Amino acid sequence: MSSPKEHLLKAIELQPGFADAHHQLSLILLQEGDDEGAAHHLDKVLEDDPAHTEARLRLGILQAGLGRHAEAQQNFEALLEEDPRDGRAHYRLGILALDRGNSHDAAYHLEKAAFIDPENSDTHYRLGLLHDGPEDFAKARSCLETAVDFDNRHVGARFELGRLLRRGRRFDDTGSLVDGGFDPEARECFEQTIRLDSEHAPAHEELAHLLAKVGEDKAASRSFRQAIQHDSSRITAYLGLARLQKANPALTTCSDALAQDPENPPVHLHMAQRYLELEKVPKAREHFQLAADHASTRIVTLREESAEAAAQDRFIPARRLEDAAAELARQRAEALYQLGLLAVADKEASKARPHFENALTANSQHPGVHHQLAILQHTDGDDETAIESFRKSVEIEILNPEAHFLLAELLRAKGDEEMARNHYLITLDLEPGHRKAKRRLGKGS
């Protein structure tokens, strides 16, 4: 007995322009996972019947999935030409724009879709993803909560709501920029996500971070391990686990991470810090250098990709790539700073200084680097430059009493008694028992 597929193929052979047969065959091919074949037959439907909206919608969805974005956009826009209130077309154009990083078009179409079909939970979910700036925190939260209200089994919305509540950037009541701060609500979201999808690795990891934050280290370790079990490529989960472990087990965990990504800068940086704990200075120096070198290479790549995305008006990925590059730059600066400290400990100031200077090139806001450079500059007799470096250090890290004291010492030597006194007083405000500052003020009183 012939199958439905065989009957349809025979019908098309007898009548090549049989639109309904092409359409029915495309549905069978979709079920079989033959997207290219399904797209071919949907094209045939539209050749015979350009007004077949279901075929056009399905074809656009398939083309988007196959990476044929321009063709997909044409089909979705054709649907809007027929009916400007076609919520499905706006929704699909919004997803397409979001996937391509075009935030303006994504917002326009998704907001239209939400107005036309307010019960489409995924539209609200996508809008929540789109509003990712600190000024949009409340709007993103509202969108994600609406998505969950309409579909309490929407795993993506539940997870992203938790992630937003835990570490989404926002302005607090005083206008200060803060991260999340809604940990109990976030924890509930991650636990619900895991109940819906027990293998959701990101949810296991996010839950682990929350557990570690409140001192539930054993539970956090289990959650980090579950995240790794379900997705062995999650380097951040290895690092989270390593931070809860003693030095030797942490190094083993980091080695497992390097098996997934041998040139990962944060892993090398963490390994270097753990080798320092074990007083294995040569190994620490080796990994600090690897962290700095690999970070440099990745920063260049990320910024090139960001520039390319921006040139194509894909601003969402452009911003995220630039953020990733900035984070790596901070880690490169820390690795170079530590290399400089090791050189200082070895009394090799000539080696330390280039490390500190390169660290500032990577991250001009690293307070420790300004502090150490100031000490080296003073040692070299360049007190004017040292004063400027100490000033930058205390501007960035105002609560560092020793930096204020050393700055006061240089200002006093320069003859600026009033400014020196101010910094001695700040030193004592921060560290009331600072004996040297007390003595200086005693002599000056």
C-alpha positions as CSV (number, residue, x, y, z in Angstrom):
1,M,0.0,0.0,0.0
2,S,1.4,3.4,-1.0
3,S,2.2,6.0,1.7
4,P,0.7,9.5,1.7
5,K,4.1,10.9,0.7
6,E,4.1,8.6,-2.4
7,H,0.6,9.6,-3.3
8,L,1.5,13.3,-3.1
9,L,4.6,12.7,-5.2
10,K,2.6,10.9,-7.8
11,A,0.0,13.7,-7.8
12,I,2.7,16.3,-8.4
13,E,4.2,14.2,-11.1
14,L,0.8,14.2,-12.9
15,Q,0.1,17.9,-12.1
16,P,3.3,19.9,-11.3
17,G,1.3,23.0,-10.4
18,F,-0.8,21.2,-7.8
19,A,-0.3,23.7,-4.9
20,D,-2.2,21.8,-2.2
21,A,-0.2,18.7,-2.9
22,H,3.1,20.6,-2.7
23,H,1.9,22.1,0.6
24,Q,0.9,18.8,2.1
25,L,4.2,17.2,1.0
26,S,6.1,20.1,2.6
27,L,4.4,19.3,5.9
28,I,5.4,15.7,5.7
29,L,9.0,16.7,4.8
30,L,9.1,19.1,7.8
31,Q,8.1,16.2,10.1
32,E,10.9,14.1,8.6
33,G,13.4,16.9,9.2
34,D,14.0,17.6,5.5
35,D,13.9,21.5,5.8
36,E,15.5,22.1,2.3
37,G,13.0,19.7,0.7
38,A,10.1,21.4,2.5
39,A,11.3,24.8,1.5
40,H,11.5,23.7,-2.2
41,H,7.9,22.5,-2.2
42,L,6.6,25.7,-0.3
43,D,8.3,27.7,-3.1
44,K,6.3,25.7,-5.6
45,V,3.1,26.5,-3.6
46,L,3.7,30.2,-3.9
47,E,4.5,30.0,-7.6
48,D,1.0,28.7,-8.2
49,D,-0.7,30.6,-5.3
50,P,1.2,33.8,-4.2
51,A,-1.6,34.6,-1.7
52,H,-1.2,31.3,0.3
53,T,-0.3,32.9,3.6
54,E,0.4,29.7,5.5
55,A,2.9,28.5,2.9
56,R,4.6,31.9,2.9
57,L,4.8,32.0,6.7
58,R,6.2,28.5,6.9
59,L,8.7,29.2,4.1
60,G,9.9,32.3,5.8
61,I,10.4,30.4,9.1
62,L,12.3,27.7,7.2
63,Q,14.5,30.2,5.4
64,A,15.3,32.0,8.6
65,G,16.3,28.7,10.2
66,L,18.5,27.8,7.1
67,G,20.3,31.2,7.4
68,R,18.6,32.6,4.3
69,H,17.7,35.8,6.2
70,A,17.1,38.1,3.2
71,E,14.6,35.7,1.6
72,A,12.9,35.1,5.0
73,Q,12.5,38.9,5.5
74,Q,11.0,39.3,2.0
75,N,8.3,36.7,2.8
76,F,7.4,38.1,6.2
77,E,7.2,41.6,4.7
78,A,5.0,40.3,1.9
79,L,2.6,39.0,4.6
80,L,2.5,42.5,6.1
81,E,1.7,44.0,2.7
82,E,-1.3,41.7,2.6
83,D,-2.3,42.4,6.2
84,P,-0.4,45.1,8.2
85,R,-2.0,43.6,11.4
86,D,-0.5,40.1,10.8
87,G,0.9,39.5,14.3
88,R,2.7,36.4,13.2
89,A,4.6,38.3,10.5
90,H,5.6,41.1,13.0
91,Y,6.7,38.4,15.5
92,R,8.8,36.6,13.0
93,L,10.4,39.8,11.7
94,G,11.1,40.8,15.3
95,I,12.9,37.4,15.9
96,L,14.8,37.8,12.7
97,A,15.9,41.3,13.5
98,L,16.9,40.2,17.1
99,D,18.9,37.2,15.8
100,R,20.7,39.6,13.4
101,G,21.4,42.1,16.1
102,N,19.2,44.9,14.8
103,S,17.7,46.2,18.0
104,H,15.7,49.0,16.4
105,D,13.8,46.8,14.0
106,A,13.4,44.1,16.6
107,A,11.8,46.4,19.0
108,Y,9.4,47.8,16.4
109,H,8.1,44.5,15.2
110,L,8.0,42.8,18.6
111,E,6.1,45.6,20.2
112,K,3.6,45.5,17.2
113,A,3.3,41.7,17.7
114,A,2.7,42.2,21.5
115,F,0.0,44.7,20.8
116,I,-1.8,42.6,18.2
117,D,-1.4,39.3,20.0
118,P,-0.8,40.1,23.7
119,E,-1.0,36.4,24.8
120,N,2.0,35.3,22.8
121,S,4.4,34.6,25.7
122,D,7.4,34.3,23.4
123,T,6.9,37.9,22.1
124,H,7.2,39.2,25.7
125,Y,10.2,37.0,26.3
126,R,12.0,38.3,23.2
127,L,11.2,41.9,24.3
128,G,12.7,41.1,27.7
129,L,15.9,40.0,26.0
130,L,15.9,43.2,23.9
131,H,15.7,45.6,26.8
132,D,19.0,44.8,28.4
133,G,20.3,48.3,29.4
134,P,20.3,49.4,33.0
135,E,17.7,52.1,32.2
136,D,15.4,49.4,30.8
137,F,15.6,47.0,33.8
138,A,12.0,47.5,35.0
139,K,10.7,47.1,31.4
140,A,12.7,43.9,30.9
141,R,11.5,42.5,34.1
142,S,7.9,43.3,33.2
143,C,8.2,41.7,29.8
144,L,9.8,38.5,31.2
145,E,7.2,38.3,34.1
146,T,4.4,38.7,31.5
147,A,5.9,35.9,29.4
148,V,5.9,33.6,32.5
149,D,2.4,34.7,33.4
150,F,1.1,33.6,30.0
151,D,3.2,30.4,29.9
152,N,4.5,29.2,33.2
153,R,6.4,26.4,31.4
154,H,8.4,28.8,29.2
155,V,11.9,27.7,30.2
156,G,13.8,30.5,28.5
157,A,11.6,33.3,30.0
158,R,11.9,31.7,33.5
159,F,15.7,31.4,33.3
160,E,16.2,34.9,31.8
161,L,14.0,36.5,34.5
162,G,16.2,34.8,37.1
163,R,19.4,36.0,35.4
164,L,18.0,39.5,35.2
165,L,17.0,39.5,38.9
166,R,20.4,38.2,40.0
167,R,22.8,40.3,37.9
168,G,20.9,42.6,35.5
169,R,22.4,46.1,35.6
170,R,20.0,48.7,37.0
171,F,19.8,52.0,38.8
172,D,18.8,51.8,42.4
173,D,16.8,54.4,44.4
174,T,19.8,56.7,44.8
175,G,20.7,56.6,41.1
176,S,23.7,54.3,41.6
177,L,24.4,51.6,39.1
178,V,24.1,48.2,40.7
179,D,23.8,44.5,39.8
180,G,20.5,42.7,40.3
181,G,19.9,42.4,44.1
182,F,16.8,40.3,43.9
183,D,18.5,37.0,44.9
184,P,15.6,35.2,46.6
185,E,13.4,35.8,43.5
186,A,16.2,34.8,41.2
187,R,16.8,31.6,43.1
188,E,13.2,30.6,42.8
189,C,13.4,31.2,39.0
190,F,16.4,29.0,38.6
191,E,14.9,26.2,40.7
192,Q,11.7,26.4,38.7
193,T,13.8,26.3,35.4
194,I,15.5,23.2,36.6
195,R,12.2,21.6,37.5
196,L,11.0,22.2,34.0
197,D,14.4,21.1,32.4
198,S,16.6,19.1,34.7
199,E,19.5,19.4,32.3
200,H,19.5,23.1,31.9
201,A,23.2,23.8,32.5
202,P,23.0,27.6,32.7
203,A,20.3,27.4,35.4
204,H,22.4,24.9,37.5
205,E,25.4,27.3,37.2
206,E,23.4,30.5,38.1
207,L,21.9,28.6,41.1
208,A,25.3,27.5,42.2
209,H,26.6,31.1,42.2
210,L,23.6,32.1,44.5
211,L,24.3,29.2,46.8
212,A,27.9,30.1,47.1
213,K,27.1,33.7,47.8
214,V,25.1,32.6,51.0
215,G,27.7,30.2,52.1
216,E,26.0,27.0,51.0
217,D,29.3,25.7,49.5
218,K,28.4,22.0,49.3
219,A,25.2,22.6,47.5
220,A,26.9,25.2,45.3
221,S,29.6,22.6,44.4
222,R,26.9,20.1,43.5
223,S,25.2,22.6,41.2
224,F,28.4,23.6,39.5
225,R,29.2,19.9,38.9
226,Q,25.7,19.4,37.4
227,A,26.2,22.4,35.1
228,I,29.5,20.9,33.9
229,Q,27.9,17.4,33.5
230,H,25.2,18.8,31.3
231,D,27.5,21.1,29.3
232,S,31.2,20.4,29.7
233,S,32.1,23.5,27.7
234,R,30.8,25.9,30.4
235,I,34.2,27.3,31.5
236,T,32.6,29.7,34.0
237,A,31.1,26.7,35.9
238,Y,34.6,25.1,36.2
239,L,35.9,28.5,37.6
240,G,33.0,28.8,40.0
241,L,33.7,25.3,41.3
242,A,37.4,26.0,41.5
243,R,36.8,29.0,43.7
244,L,35.1,26.8,46.3
245,Q,38.0,24.3,46.4
246,K,41.3,24.3,48.1
247,A,44.4,24.9,45.9
248,N,45.2,21.4,44.6
249,P,41.6,20.3,43.8
250,A,41.1,23.7,42.2
251,L,44.1,23.2,39.9
252,T,42.7,19.9,38.8
253,T,39.3,21.5,38.0
254,C,41.1,24.2,36.1
255,S,43.0,21.6,34.1
256,D,39.7,20.0,33.2
257,A,38.6,23.4,32.0
258,L,41.7,23.8,29.9
259,A,41.0,20.5,28.2
260,Q,37.9,22.3,26.9
261,D,39.6,25.6,26.1
262,P,43.4,25.5,26.4
263,E,43.9,29.2,25.9
264,N,41.2,30.5,28.2
265,P,42.6,33.6,30.0
266,P,40.5,33.5,33.2
267,V,41.4,29.9,33.8
268,H,45.1,30.6,33.5
269,L,44.7,33.6,35.7
270,H,43.0,31.5,38.4
271,M,45.6,28.8,38.1
272,A,48.3,31.3,38.6
273,Q,46.7,32.6,41.8
274,R,46.4,29.1,43.1
275,Y,50.0,28.3,42.4
276,L,50.9,31.4,44.4
277,E,48.9,30.0,47.3
278,L,51.1,26.9,47.1
279,E,54.2,29.1,46.8
280,K,55.0,27.7,43.4
281,V,56.2,31.0,42.0
282,P,57.6,29.7,38.6
283,K,54.3,28.0,37.8
284,A,52.4,31.1,38.9
285,R,54.5,33.3,36.7
286,E,54.0,30.9,33.7
287,H,50.2,31.0,34.0
288,F,50.1,34.8,34.6
289,Q,52.0,35.2,31.4
290,L,49.7,32.8,29.5
291,A,46.7,34.6,30.8
292,A,48.1,38.0,29.6
293,D,49.1,36.7,26.2
294,H,45.9,34.8,25.4
295,A,43.8,37.7,26.6
296,S,45.7,40.0,24.2
297,T,45.0,37.8,21.3
298,R,41.3,37.4,22.1
299,I,40.8,41.1,22.7
300,V,42.0,41.9,19.2
301,T,39.6,39.2,17.7
302,L,36.6,40.4,19.8
303,R,37.1,44.0,18.9
304,E,37.4,43.2,15.2
305,E,34.2,41.2,15.4
306,S,32.5,44.0,17.3
307,A,33.5,46.6,14.7
308,E,32.3,44.3,11.9
309,A,28.9,43.8,13.6
310,A,28.6,47.5,14.2
311,A,29.3,48.2,10.5
312,Q,26.5,45.9,9.6
313,D,24.1,47.7,12.1
314,R,24.1,44.6,14.3
315,F,24.4,46.6,17.5
316,I,23.3,44.0,20.0
317,P,26.2,41.6,19.2
318,A,28.6,44.5,18.7
319,R,28.0,45.7,22.2
320,R,28.2,42.3,23.8
321,L,31.5,41.6,21.9
322,E,32.9,44.9,23.1
323,D,31.8,44.1,26.7
324,A,33.6,40.7,26.5
325,A,36.7,42.4,25.2
326,A,36.6,45.0,28.0
327,E,36.3,42.2,30.6
328,L,39.3,40.4,29.1
329,A,41.3,43.6,29.1
330,R,40.7,43.9,32.9
331,Q,41.9,40.3,33.3
332,R,44.9,41.0,31.2
333,A,45.7,44.0,33.3
334,E,45.5,41.9,36.5
335,A,47.8,39.2,35.1
336,L,50.4,41.9,34.1
337,Y,50.0,43.5,37.5
338,Q,50.8,40.2,39.2
339,L,53.8,39.7,37.0
340,G,55.0,43.1,38.0
341,L,54.6,42.3,41.7
342,L,56.6,39.1,41.2
343,A,59.3,41.1,39.5
344,V,59.3,43.6,42.4
345,A,59.6,40.7,44.9
346,D,62.6,39.5,42.9
347,K,64.1,43.1,43.1
348,E,63.9,43.4,39.3
349,A,62.4,46.8,39.0
350,S,63.5,47.1,35.3
351,K,61.2,44.1,34.5
352,A,58.4,45.2,36.8
353,R,57.9,48.6,35.2
354,P,57.0,47.4,31.7
355,H,54.5,45.0,33.2
356,F,52.8,47.8,35.1
357,E,52.8,50.1,32.1
358,N,51.3,47.4,29.9
359,A,48.7,46.7,32.5
360,L,47.6,50.4,32.4
361,T,47.3,50.2,28.7
362,A,44.9,47.3,29.1
363,N,43.0,48.9,32.0
364,S,43.8,52.5,33.0
365,Q,41.5,52.1,36.1
366,H,43.6,49.5,37.9
367,P,44.4,51.2,41.2
368,G,47.1,48.8,42.2
369,V,49.1,49.5,39.1
370,H,49.1,53.2,39.6
371,H,50.2,52.6,43.2
372,Q,53.1,50.4,42.3
373,L,54.2,52.6,39.4
374,A,54.3,55.5,41.8
375,I,56.6,53.6,44.2
376,L,59.0,52.8,41.3
377,Q,58.8,56.4,40.0
378,H,59.7,57.7,43.5
379,T,62.6,55.2,43.7
380,D,63.9,56.5,40.4
381,G,63.8,60.1,41.8
382,D,60.8,61.2,39.6
383,D,58.6,62.5,42.4
384,E,56.4,64.7,40.3
385,T,55.3,61.7,38.2
386,A,55.0,59.6,41.3
387,I,52.6,62.2,42.9
388,E,50.4,62.1,39.8
389,S,50.4,58.3,39.9
390,F,49.4,58.3,43.6
391,R,46.7,60.8,42.9
392,K,45.3,58.5,40.2
393,S,45.5,55.6,42.6
394,V,43.4,57.3,45.3
395,E,40.9,58.7,42.8
396,I,40.2,55.1,41.7
397,E,40.5,53.5,45.2
398,I,39.7,56.3,47.6
399,L,39.6,53.9,50.6
400,N,43.3,52.9,50.4
401,P,45.0,54.4,53.5
402,E,48.5,53.5,52.5
403,A,48.2,55.3,49.1
404,H,47.0,58.4,50.9
405,F,49.9,58.2,53.3
406,L,52.5,57.8,50.6
407,L,51.0,60.6,48.6
408,A,51.1,62.8,51.7
409,E,54.8,62.0,52.2
410,L,55.7,63.1,48.7
411,L,53.6,66.2,49.0
412,R,55.3,67.1,52.3
413,A,58.7,66.5,50.7
414,K,57.7,68.9,47.9
415,G,56.7,71.5,50.5
416,D,52.9,71.3,50.0
417,E,52.1,71.1,53.7
418,E,48.4,71.8,53.4
419,M,47.7,69.1,50.8
420,A,50.0,66.7,52.7
421,R,48.0,67.3,55.9
422,N,44.7,66.6,54.1
423,H,46.0,63.2,53.0
424,Y,47.4,62.4,56.4
425,L,44.0,63.1,57.9
426,I,42.3,60.9,55.3
427,T,44.8,58.2,56.2
428,L,43.7,58.4,59.8
429,D,40.0,58.5,58.9
430,L,40.5,55.2,57.0
431,E,43.0,53.7,59.5
432,P,42.8,55.4,62.9
433,G,45.8,53.4,64.2
434,H,48.2,54.4,61.4
435,R,51.3,55.4,63.6
436,K,53.3,57.1,60.9
437,A,50.4,59.4,59.9
438,K,49.9,60.2,63.6
439,R,53.5,61.1,64.1
440,R,53.5,63.4,61.0
441,L,50.4,65.2,62.2
442,G,51.9,65.5,65.6
443,K,55.0,67.2,64.2
444,G,52.9,69.5,62.1
445,S,50.6,70.6,64.8
